[in-house]
Structures are given as C-alpha cells and as structure tokens.
C-alpha cells in the first residue's frame, strides 16, 4: 500500500503538470477532483487487484499524455523523466 500511495501522489502531480495553467485554481481543482474520489470503491474486488487494474493504468495513461504533450509542444524533457514513465507505459501495454 506504500507504493499505491506513491502512485496516488504521482497521479495528482501529473494532473497538475498536464493542466499547467497559469491560474492556480484550475490546477488545484484538477488535483482536488482526484483526491475526492471515494477510495472505498477500491475494496470491491480486493484492494490490490483493483488498484493494479485501474489506478496503475491511469498513471500510465497520464504519463503518456504528459510525454506526448512535451513532444508536441517541442519542450525538452529531463533525462530521467523519459525513463520514469517507461514502466507505467509498459505496464499499460500489458493490461490491454
């Protein structure tokens, strides 16, 4: 569950980075909507199975969107950022 906590924080951070508006209220609203999700639903079929099937692929999708956004806008990514999202994107490919 420690790793799942890291995944939840990364999802909120990626939402923050993908929106990247100058208006702080829009950034905070995007993170707020993720944090208000009722995590009680994650216990329906077993917490580990549900998070592996729904939350981790969401992290992979957001990582791919973040990566593509930087490539489309021709912004340079740091070296570790490209490899940091490699695992979630590969995991997402295995889920399909």
N, C-alpha and C positions, 0 to 999 in steps of 0.2 A: 504494500500500500504506500510505501515511501516513494517508489518510482511513479505510482499513479499521481501522487501529489505533485511531483515534478512535471508530469505531463499536463496536469491542470494549469499549473502556473505558465508553462510554455504556450498553451493554447491562448490564455489571456494575453500573454506578451505578443504572440503572433497577431492576434486580432488588433492589438494596439499598433503594431508596426505596419500591418496591411492597410488599415484605415488611414493612418498618417496624415490626418487633417491638422490644420493649424488650430482649430477650435478644440480645446481640451474637453468640452462637454461631449462631443461626439466620440472622442477616444474613451472617455470614462464610461459612456453609455454602452459602447461595444464590449468592454470588459465586464460591466455590470450585468448585462444580459447573460453572459456566460456564467457568472458567479451566482446568479439567481436560479439557475437550473436546479430542479429538485432532484438531488442525487439519491433519493430514496428509490427511484426507478432503476438504479444500477444494481439493486439487490434482487431483481425479479427472477433472473435465471442463474444466480450466483454472481457475486461481485466481480471476481476475477474474469470469468468468461464474458460478462457484459462489457467490462471496460476494455478488454482486449479486442472485442468485436466492434465496438462503437467509438470509444474515446481515442484509441491509438490511431485508427484510420483517419479520424478527424484531424489529428495532429499531422498526419502525412499529407492530407489534402491541403491544410493551411500552409504547411511547409512548401508544397509545390506551388501554391498560389504566391507565396512570398518570393520564392525563387524566380518564378516567371514574371512577376511584377518588376523585379530588378532587372531582368534581362530585357524586357520590353522597353522599359524606360532608360535602358543603357546606363544603368548605375552599376558601379563596381561593387562586388560583394567581397567581404573579407575571406581569406583562405579557409578558415575553419567553418564559416557559415555554409559553404557549399557542401562540405563533408558532414556537417552536423545534421543536416536534413536528409542525408542519404539513407540512413537507417529507417526513419519513418516512411520515406517514399518506397523503399524496397519492401517494407512490411505491408504497405498499402497494396503493392502489386501482388503479394501473396494472398491477400484477402479476396481479390477479385476472382 
